[in-house]
Amino acid sequence: MTSVGSINEPELIRKMQAGDRKAMRAAYDVYSGYLAAVCSRYVVTAEDARDILQDAFVKIFSSITSFRPMENASLKSWMTRIVVNESLKFLKRQKACKFMESTDTIPDDIADEDMPDTRSVPFSVIYEMVRRLPPGCRTVFNLYVFEQKTHKEIARALEISEGTSASQYHRARALLASNIKEYLKETT
């Protein structure tokens, strides 16, 4: 049984589904920071992230009665999916992601030996490097790495080809590798 704050998650869900505003506030207080961070992986401006997060919470609270813990995993993962979907909708409306279409076959992963050792790089630095990626690369990278989507799922969600998804991911990795190497040079 997962505990959220001073209330256990099943009880929190039950109360939210019954329309209890205090439970909704408790869920907001517990999860909003994490969900804001998820949102900010996709959009760069704090104002856009706040708007998306607000839209996501409206959707979360209005559809909480359809949430089924056994079917939807944890409340946190369900809420995260909603935030990611709202972020993607925003990016599509803004036409923020520019993708260079690729007709190539999906390339193999960049070899691990090509990636610099990141153990001495603070997470906050890597997080900012990801946020500075071009929007298309950033979006695909986040979906592939953090949401663990396949290129086929990403292609379907973003209405691009699988090859384009893979090439955007590889471009993101190459840019990150270059930025990390530069950071390591500057800090040593």
N, C-alpha and C positions, 0 to 999 in steps of 0.2 A: 504494500500500500504506500503510495507516494504521499509525502507530506508537503504541503505548500503553506509556508508561514505557520500560523498556529492552527490550521485546519487541514485535514487530509484531502487529497485531490478528489477522490470519489464524492466526498461530502460537498466540496466546493462545486463540483460539476452539478450535483443534484440541486444545490441551492440556486446556481445560476440558471439551470433549466426551469426552475420554479419562478424565475423572475426576480430573485433577491438581488437588489441593487448593491447591498454591502458586499455580497459575494463577487459581484462583477467588479466592484472597486478593488477588492482584494486581489482578484486575478490580474487586473490592470497593474496594480502596484507591484506584484510579484514578477510579471512577465514583460512589462512594457520596456524595460531597459534592454533585455535580451532581444526582443523583437525589433527595437529601434536599431540595434547593432546589425541585425539581419538585413533590415531595410537599407541601412547605409552602405552595405556591401554592393547594392545594386544602383543606388542613386547617390550622387555626390553632395548635393546641397541639403543642408539641414532642414530648410523649409519644405522641400519636396518630400524628404523622409518623414517629417511630421505629418504632412497631408496624407501620405500613403498609410502611415500607421493609424491615423484617425479613421480613414476609410476601412482599414482592415479590422479595427476594433468594432466598428459599426457592424460589419459583416459577421464577425465572431459572435457578438452578442445577439444579433438577429437570427443567427442560425445555430445557436448553441443547443437548441432542442433536438437537432438532428445528429448531434455528436454522440457516438457510441464508443466508449473506451475500448472495447474488445475489437471492433472493426477499424477504428481510427488511430490505434496506438495510444500514446499519451496525449493529454491536453496540450502540452507544450509543442509536440510535433505537429498536431493538427493546426494549432494557431500559426506555427511557422510556415506551414504550407499555404495558409491563407495570405500571410504577409508576402511570401515570395510571389504568389500569383497576382496579388495587387501591385507589387513592384513591377512585374512583367507587363501588366496591363498599362501601367503608367508609362513605361518605356516605349511601348508600342504606340500609345496615343501621342507621345512627344516625338515619335520617330527618332528616338535618341540613339538607337543602335544601328550603326552602319556596318553592314557585312559585305565583304568582298566575296562574291559567289565563287565557289570552287567546284570544279568538275573533276578534280583529282580524286583518286581513291583515298581512303582514310589513311593518313600516315601512321607509322608506328610511333609509340610514345618516345619522347626524348629520353635518351639513355640517362639513367640515374647519375652516371659519372659526369655528365655534362652539367648537372645541377650543382651549384655550390653548397657547401655545408652551411646549414642555416642555424645550427645550434647556438651560435654566439650572437645571432640577430634577434633582438627583442620582437615579440609577437606584434607589438604596436607598430613597429617599423614595417614589418611585412604586411600588416593589415593596411597601412597607408599606401604601400606600393601597389597592392591589389586595387585599392580605391582609385589610384591614378592611372590605371590601365585604360586604354580606349574603351568606350562603352560596350562595343560588341564583344571584345575580348573579355572584359570584366564580367559581362553577363554570362557568357558561356563558361568561363572559368569557375564562377560561383556555382552555377548549376551542376557542373561536372564534379567539382571538388567537394563543395559543402552539401549540396542536395543529393549527391551521388546519382545523378541522372546519366543515362547513356547518351551517346551522340544521337541515337535514333529518337529518344524522348525529347532531347533538347531541340532537335530539328523540327519535330512536330510542334513543340510549344512555341518556338520562335518563327515558324514558317520559313525555314531555311533548309538547305540540303544537309545531309549527314557530313559530307565532305567539308562544307563551310563551317559546320560546328567544330569538327576536328581541327581544321586549319586555324580557326579563331582560338581554340584551346592551346594549340601548339605555339601560336604567336604570343599568347599571354604568358606561357611558360618561358619562352625565350626572352621576352621583355623582363619578366621577373628575375630570371637568372642573371641577366645583364645588370639590372638594378642592384641585385644582392651582391654581385661581384664588386660593383662600384662602391657600394656601402662598406663592404669588408675592406677594400683598399683604403678608403678614407678613414676608417676607424682603427686600423692597425698601425 
